[in-house]
Every structure is written in C-alpha cells, then in structure tokens.
Amino acid sequence: MTNVTPINATHRARPHVHQLDPQNVAIGWMFRHGHALDRVTAIEQLTVFLMSELDLPERAAEIAAIQAYAETSSVSQVAHIDADATTAHVVVLRTMGGRAVAFTADDLVHVLERARDEGRARVVNSTTRTPVLIEPERSR
C-alpha cells in the first residue's frame, strides 16, 4: 500500500458503493487499527500517521482520514450521500428506498449547534481545533 487516493464522486462508477481500495493506505490503516478505537481517536491517529509516514499536509491527511473512517465504518449502511445531487449548500442523503432527504447548510449548522449544546461536538486536533466530529446521541 503506497497511495492515498481521494474518495469523491468522480472516482465512482456507482456512488453508493463503498470505496474500499485495499491499496489505499488510509483504508488499510483504518481496517487494521481504526475498528478498535473511537472515531475521534481513529481519525486523529490516522491523520498523524499520514502526515508522518507519507508527508501529507495536515488538511489532506484530515480529509483522507475522515473519508477512510466514513467508508469503513458504514459498510453495512444502506443509506448514502448522493454526490451528484449534493452542492455547496445542500447534502442529499438517499435512504434505502432511494428517497432523497435534503440537509441544507443551515440545517447542518443547527445540528452542530445542538451537538455543541449537548456536549457531543468533539474536536479531533486541539491545537488547530479541526476537524469537528459529532458523537451519536446516547440511548435514553
């Protein structure tokens, strides 16, 4: 494994199929180590690994780590982001039946604010304060 290929819609013939390239260093690392870690720790450690071992800039390493986590942790998830319908201001989620669910930037900001209020917004890198991840709600 020697590459970290960006995961985006232009690399996909079928955008809802997980991009689990065994030659992708980030995907491989996440399969080997990430499953035993909580997601903030997994993304933080993979980011550091990619920066130190592959000399990736921090922003590129963060994105690769986030994408690798998302691809490997949601393997059994039927819903997916419709990259062709998503724009800078709306994320379109396709449910199992193909139904479109729209999340505007405003909707997502409200989700983030609520998570902050509830203490579920976690910063991966305390120095740069990025990226921010939202922990799932606890069962009641």
N, C-alpha and C positions, 0 to 999 in steps of 0.2 A: 504494500500500500504506500503510494507516494503522492497521491493527489488529494486536493480538497476542491471538488467541483461545486460551484454554486448550484443550489437547487432552486430552479424557477420554472415558470410555465414554458419557456422556450425550449427547455431540455426534455419536455414530456410529450410523448405521443398521446397519452391518456392522463390528464392532470390529476385524476383521483387515485392513481396507482402510486403507492409509496416508492420513494426513490432510495432504495436500499443497496446501492452500488457497493459491493464488497471491496472494491479498490479505493473507495473514498476513505481517507484516514479518519475523518470526523465520525462517519457512520461506524467504522470498525471500532474506534475507541469507545463510542457510546455503547455498542453491543457488549464489549468486553468489560467495561468499568461502570458505565452510567446506570445500569439497572440496579446496582447496589446502593446508589446514592439518591438523596432527594434532588429534585430538579435544579434548585439554585446551586447546590454544591456541584452537581454534574456539569452544568453549563459553565460555572466558574473554573473548575478544574480542566475541562476540555479547552476552554479559551486560553488558559495559561499554557497548556500543553502545545496547542497550535502555534502560539506566539514563540515559545522557547524552542520547540523542535523543528518547526517549519519556517520560522522567522516571518510569520504573518503579522501584518499590522493589527493593532487591537480591534479596530472596528470590523475588519474582515474575519478575524478569529471569533468575535462575538456572534456574528451572523451565521458563520458556519456551525458554531456550537448550538445556537438556537435551532437552526434548521435540522441538524442531526438529532437533537433531542426530540423535536416535534415528529420527525419521520419515524424514529424508533419507538417512541412511547405511544404512538397512536396507531400501531399496526392493525389492531382489531377494531378500530373506529371506522364505521361506515360513512359517517358524515365527512365532508371535506370542503376546503375552501375552493371556490370556483375562481381560479386565477384569471380566466378570460373575462369574467364579469366584474371582477374587483378593480376598483380605481383608487386614486389617491384619497378619495373621500368616502368610499363605501367598500366594505368587505362583504362578499356574498358567500354564505355558507349553504351548501347543498346537503339536505338531510337524506336519510336512507331512500326515500321515495323520489328524490330529485327535486323536492320543493326548495325554492330559493328563500333564504332568510337573510334580510339585509341588516347590517350594522353600520350606521354612519359613523364618521369620525366623532361626532357629538355623542352618539350612543356609547362608543368605546371610552371616551373621556369620562363619562358618567360612571361606567363600570370601574374604571381606575380610581376615581374619587371615592366611590363606595368601598372599594377594597382598601384604600388608604385609611378611611374612617374606621374600618373593621380590623385594621392591623394585618391585612392579608397581602399587601403590596410589599414585595421584598426586592431589595437592590442586590444585584449579583456582585458588583465591584464597588466596595465602599469608598474607594478613592475617586473614581470617575462618576459614581452614582448612576451607572448604567450597566447593563440594561435592567429594567424593572420587570419583574415577573409577578403574576397574581397567583397566590396559592388558592387551591379549591376551597369552597366553603366546607366547614366541618359538618358532619351529620349531627342532627339535633336529637 
